[in-house]
Amino acid sequence: MDFLNDPRFKGIEKFEHKIWLSSPTMHGDEQRWVDEAIQTNWVSTVGANIDAVEKAMAEYIGVKYTVGLSCGTSALHLATKLAGERLYGQAKPNAGTLAGHKVFCSDMTFDASINPVAYEDGEAVFIDTEADTWNMDPVALEKAFEIYPDVKVVVVAHLYGTPGKMEEIKKICDKHGALIIEDAAESLGAKYKLGNEWVETGTLGDYNAISFNGNKIITGSAGGLFLTNSKEDADKVRKWSTQSREAAPWYQHEEIGYNYRMSNIIAGVIRGQIPYLDEHIAQKKAIYERYKAGLADLPVKMNPFDAEKSQPNYWLSCMIIDEDAMAPMVRGEQDYLWKHETGKCSPQEILEAIAAFNAEGRPIWKPMHMQPIYRTSPFITAEGNGRGKSNAYIACSGADVGADIFRRGLCLPSDNKMTAEQQDRVIEIILRCFM
Ligand SMILES: Cc1ncc(COP(=O)(O)O)c(C=O)c1O
């Protein structure tokens, strides 16, 4: 469709410069710390910037130890390996620590959250999403323990910076003696009320990870952190991330290692932004609230959170279209079709419309249980087994919350450098989409 010449969008100008979903925000000191690393010749995986990032983030998040790594995925991999080794012992060099074991995993997340389960030869069992925070459903998790009582590891992500129902999830995991791997890659700076105490995401699991990927709330272009209160775990991750060298004068190896350590150059970029984390969160919150007000008259809702128990970092603002305002849309494996109906709309139409005006949105993460690579993995909903639910002879509900949010939801341009005027223009485009 030619959105720019569609009468519905008359008078709206195309953005001269692209409005990004979420792009890096530099403040000046990044250059200083990168230059210092180069001038002092610490162009390596050791140096003052890495030390400073580890220290500042440990203080901000409230953990005893952090280990700077090449990315969030490497932090999650080593977290997963730690859990596997603690439960099932050290694996042979050519085998994963989770071989022969299942792991419960958030379903509606980026695949980096849960791929480490496969790196460690484990089998992911996907747990459906709840509608209140768009995160792992504790009811479905409890069902999963009924079906697979032997499972001892749960990987939980906080979607788009909104904390999940961690109090319930922690209770269930404690009851079943399961370890939690917390993927706080998207939620740096988000807070959760555990009992009567506000804590940061990244402290809620037995093993925790954050990411400084190029589109995160703080970015080094890459980089991630493993977070823990256990010195032993921190030391192990530091060792594994630098090729598992033993304490010998030569290179001596008793276990498999990885080249996962953070670069001191990348750490310089991260170090420059850490003082601005709260400012970024405030900007993202203002964007969320502006969308909420601007879209209030449409049959849509913003991505929800529990205001009593959580303070999101508002990394991405998202919206979901009410069921009765959904225009027809079908998605195949790599393509889609939509049809406009007056007063209604679909995520793909909105994404196409804002893209035509040079703004970037994104579909909601396609749930893992729907991904071709994991299509044969178990999937558990609040009702029990989520696979093979349709029946040619009996009516059945087949509720699948994640698939529904993926179908009706989308991520909106959430860049903290977007001006109020620019955001108003994005809002206007969305309003006209429903005409
Ligand atoms: C939920 C989630 N988990 C893990 C990752 C992986 O982090 P990284 O890209 O730093 O490896 C990301 C982002 O990229 C993410 O959004």
The ligand as an ORCA input file, in Angstrom:
! r2SCAN-3c Opt
* xyz 0 1
  C      15.748    -10.964     26.530
  C      17.136    -10.981     25.960
  N      17.972    -11.935     26.371
  C      19.224    -11.982     25.938
  C      19.722    -11.075     25.032
  C      21.092    -11.254     24.538
  O      21.951    -10.218     24.827
  P      23.195     -9.935     23.866
  O      22.672     -9.405     22.572
  O      23.992     -8.932     24.627
  O      23.925    -11.210     23.676
  C      18.869    -10.039     24.588
  C      19.279     -8.982     23.660
  O      19.988     -8.988     22.762
  C      17.547    -10.011     25.049
  O      16.700     -9.072     24.620
*
